[in-house]
Amino acid sequence: MELEISASPRATWVWANTVEHAEELRKVLAASRCVASAATGRNSEARVLDLDMGVDGLNGLEALQRSGYTFRWHSGQHVLNRSSKLFGLAVADADEEVDIG
């Protein structure tokens, strides 16, 4: 399953599909001893998880990846701040079409 993500120098956000999905993601993260906080500021929605930055953000994304998730940039991530990788993990562009086979 694909998750939308966005990032800044101060945070890494994961955008769950619903509030219930966010709770499932929290359980995955907690099982891997990763912390997910409630997002604040312009991303403060109940379905958005803040994984922090740096190593903490990487650990959280790796835990989600091990659980079968892949990542795509959130449409709100400025195009100049998108790359094909975040912390070395592959991230699809928000505008790329998904090949569902």
N, C-alpha and C positions, 0 to 999 in steps of 0.2 A: 504494500500500500504506500502511496506517495503522500508525504507531508510537505506543506509549504513552510518555508523558513525565511527569516529576515535577520539581519545582523547590523550592529553598529560597533564602534570601539568599546562600548560599555555593556553590550548585551547580545545574546543570541536568543531569538524568539522562535518558537514552534507554534504554528497555527493549526490546532485541531479542527476537525469538521464541525463538532458540536461540543457542548459543555461535557456531555457524557463521555465523548471520545477523549477529551482532555483528562478526565479522571482515569481512564484506562492508561493513557500515556504516563500519568503520574505514578501509577502502580508499576509500570515497566521500569521507570526511572528509579523509583524507590528500591525495587528489587536489585538494582545494580548500584545502589548506594549513591545515586545522583540526586541532587536537589533541584526542584523546579519551583520557582516562585511565581506569584501572580504578576502578570505584566502590568506596568504602570505607564503613565504618560499617554502618548498618542496610540499606543498599542494595547491599552487597558480594556480588554474584553475577557470575559470569563473563560473563553475557549483558547486563550493565548497563554503559553507557558514561557517564562523567562528562565533560560538555562545558565545565565551569567555569561562570562566571557572567557577567553583563553582556554586553559586546561579544563575548567569546569564545563564550558560549552562543548568542547571536544568530547569529553567523557559522556555527556548526556546524548549527543548525537550518535556516538559510537554505540551506546546502549540501545538506542532506537533502531539503528542499522542492524545490530545483531538480532533484533526482534523482527526483522523483515521489512523495515521501512526504508524507503528511498526519499530523496529530497528534491524539491523544486523551489526556486525563488518565489517569494510572495510578490504579487503584482505591485505592492507598495514599496518594494526595495528599489531604490533609484538605479536605473540601468547602468550608470557608471560605477556602481558599487556591487555589481554582479560579476561573478567569474564562474568558471566551470568547476571550481572546488572551493570549499570552505574548510579550513583546518585539515586539508588533504582529502576530504570526503567529496565525492562527486555530487554536484548540484545542477539540475537541469534549469534552463532558462524559463522564466515565467511565460514567455511567448511561444516556446516550442510545443509542437503537437506531441501528444503522447501516443506511442504505438502500442495498442492493446492486443496485437497479434492477430 
